[in-house]
Amino acid sequence: MCTVARCAAVALLSAACASDNSPADQVPLKSGVGIVAEGCGSVAQLASGVVIVSPGQVVTVAHAIAGATSISVVDYSGDVHPATVRAFDKDRDLAVLFVPGLDAPALDLAPGVPGAGAVLTWSRGGGVASDDVNVTKRLVVTIEDIYVEETVDRRGLEILGEIRVGDSGGAVLSSTGDVVGIIYAHSRARDGVGFATDSSELDELLRTMSEAPVTNGRCN
């Protein structure tokens, strides 16, 4: 795993922990961010996120920011930036934030296909990190929305790797560093298995994104 501490001298667009050629070693760590959402209860909701397509545009999971009255993005260096919501989808469990002044490279989207890849995640104690994973298959899941009120179909990816609490919102990357999915859960029944929303769902959300702030629903 590459962490902020081990990769302090990382170049802007590549991870510096290059002792081998695994996908995680090629991850642009500075594209990963943390999400801190406050306003629903006494404890802030924490999640991961990634800068995507355009500078200052961050994608994360909707369930982490639902109903929050204050949303902040923590960058690779640990600096905190205020964010506004530009898209929020309770069915896809995706949200897009706008973070003016965030100096981080934006990653491209690509179709998810089975094979070797990496995840880009954040934690409060460890900062931005990357791990190797394998995308085992694409699938369509029938799942409840984030409020557990309606049943929806969602295109997704099954991934084999260490997915932890707090990794939701982190990016699943291809071996070439493109975003192919956004993590939303780990399996409770199978160790080392996680699930991500497919990039096609994110692409559709980005096409309808507002240029002005939008509501982020209610607390869940």
N, C-alpha and C positions, 0 to 999 in steps of 0.2 A: 504494500500500500504506500502511495506517495502522500505525504502530509505537508502542511504548511511548514512545520519545523524542519523536515528533511529536505524540502525543496525551496528554501528561502531565496535562493539565487536563480529561480526559474525564469526562463525567458518568457516574453509576453505570450507567445503562441504555442509553447510546448513545455511539457513537464521535464524537469531536469534529472529525475531519478532514472537514468538510462543504463542501468547495469545489465538489462536484458531487453528483448524486443517485444515484450508482452504488450497488448493493447493499452493497459493502464499506464504504461510508461510513456505513451505518446499522447496522453490526454492533456489538453490545454487547461491546466488547473485554474487559471484566472477567470475562466468562463463560469465557474461554479460559485454559488452564493448561498447564504443562509437567509431564512425567512423568520422574522419574529413578529407574531400577530398578537395584539393585546386588545382587551375589551370584553372578552367572554370568560368571566371567572377571574379568580385571583392569580392564576398562573398563565403566563404567556404560552401560546402555541408555537412550537418550533418545527420548521420543515426545511427541506433543501430546495434549491431552485437553480436555474441555468439561464444565462443570457443567450437569446436566440434570435436569429435573422437580422435584427437591427440593434444598434448600440442603445443601451438603456432599457431594453425590452426583456423582461424576466418572466419565465414561465414557472409555475409551481402547481400544487394541487389545490383545488377549491376548498376541500374540507379543512385545510389548515388556516385559511383566512376568512372563512364564513362568519359574517357578523362582526368582524374585528373593527374597532374604531381607530386603531393605529397600527400601521403595517410598516415595518422597517426591513431593509435588505442589508445584510452584512457581507462585504466583499472579501476577496482573497486576503487582503491585508488586515482585515479586522475592522475597517472603517464602516460606520453605520450611515445609511442613506434612507430618507423618507421615501415612501412609494405610494402611488395611487393605482387603483384598479381600473384596467381598461377592458377586460373581458372576464366573465365569470360564468361557468357552466356547471350546474349541479349534477347534470346527467353524465357528462364526460369526466367530471372531477378534475377540471382544469381551470386555471386562472392565469391571466396575463397582467403583469404589473408594469408600470412605467416609472423608471428611476432616473430622473435627470441628473447628469453629472457622474453617472457610474462609468468609470473608465475600465472596461473589460471587453474582451473580444466576443463578438456574437457568432455562435455556431450555426451551421446550416442544418436543415432537415433532410432526411433521406428515408426511403422505405426500410422497414425492419425485415431482415431475412435471417434465418437460422445461421448461427456461426459464432465465432469468438468476438468478444467486444469488451466493454468496460462500463462501469457506472461512475458517475461524478456526483458526490454527495458532500454534505456539510454537517458538522456537529459543533455544539457550543464549546466543547472542550478540545476538539481536535482540528477545527477549521475545515477547509476544503480538502477532500481526499479522493482517491480513485482506487478501484479494485477491478480485477479481471472477472468477467462473467461469461456465460455462454447463453445466447438466445436459442432456446430449444425449439420453439414453434410460435407461429402466429395463430391467433384464435379469436373467436367472437364469444364474449361472455355475456350471460344474462345476469344482471346484478342490480341491486337497489341503488337509487341515487344517494347522495351524501346525507340526506335527511331521513333515509329509510322509509320513504313514503310511496315511491313509484318504482316499478321494475323497468329497466332499460337494457338495450343491447349496446355493447361497447366493444370496439375492435381493440385487441390488446396483444401483448407478448408475454410468453412465459420465459422466465430467465432462471438460470441455475447459477447461484452465487450467494454470498453472504449479504442478505438484505436485513437491515436492522430497523428498529423503531426510530423514527426521525429521518429516515432516508426518503420518505415520501416527498415527491416533488423533484427529486434528483433525476438526472438524465441518464438514459441508457444510450451508449454510443456504439457506433460501428467500429470496425477495426481501422477505419480511415478518419475517425473523429467526428462524424456527423451524428446528430441526434436522431435516434430511431424510436425512442419511447420515453415516457415520463413515469417513474415508479409511483405506484399508489398503494401497494400492500405487500406483505410477505405471507407465505402460506402458513396457516396454523396447523395443518395436517402433515406437511412434508418439510422437513428441515432443509435449508439451503435452497428453497424455491421462492421466487418472488414474481410479482406481476406488474406490468407497466401498460399504460395506455399507448396505443400505437400512434406513430407520428402522423398518420393520415387524419386522425381525429383532431390533433393539434393544428394541422394545416387548415382544416375546415374552420376551426375557431378563429385563427388568425385572419382569415379572409373576411370575417364579419366583425372584427374588433373595432371598438369605438375610438375616436380621436379625443374624446373627453372622458372624464371619470364616470364610472358606472357603479351601481350598487353591488355589494358583495353578499347579498342575502342576509340571513339571520344566523345567530349562533346555533351550533348543532351539538 
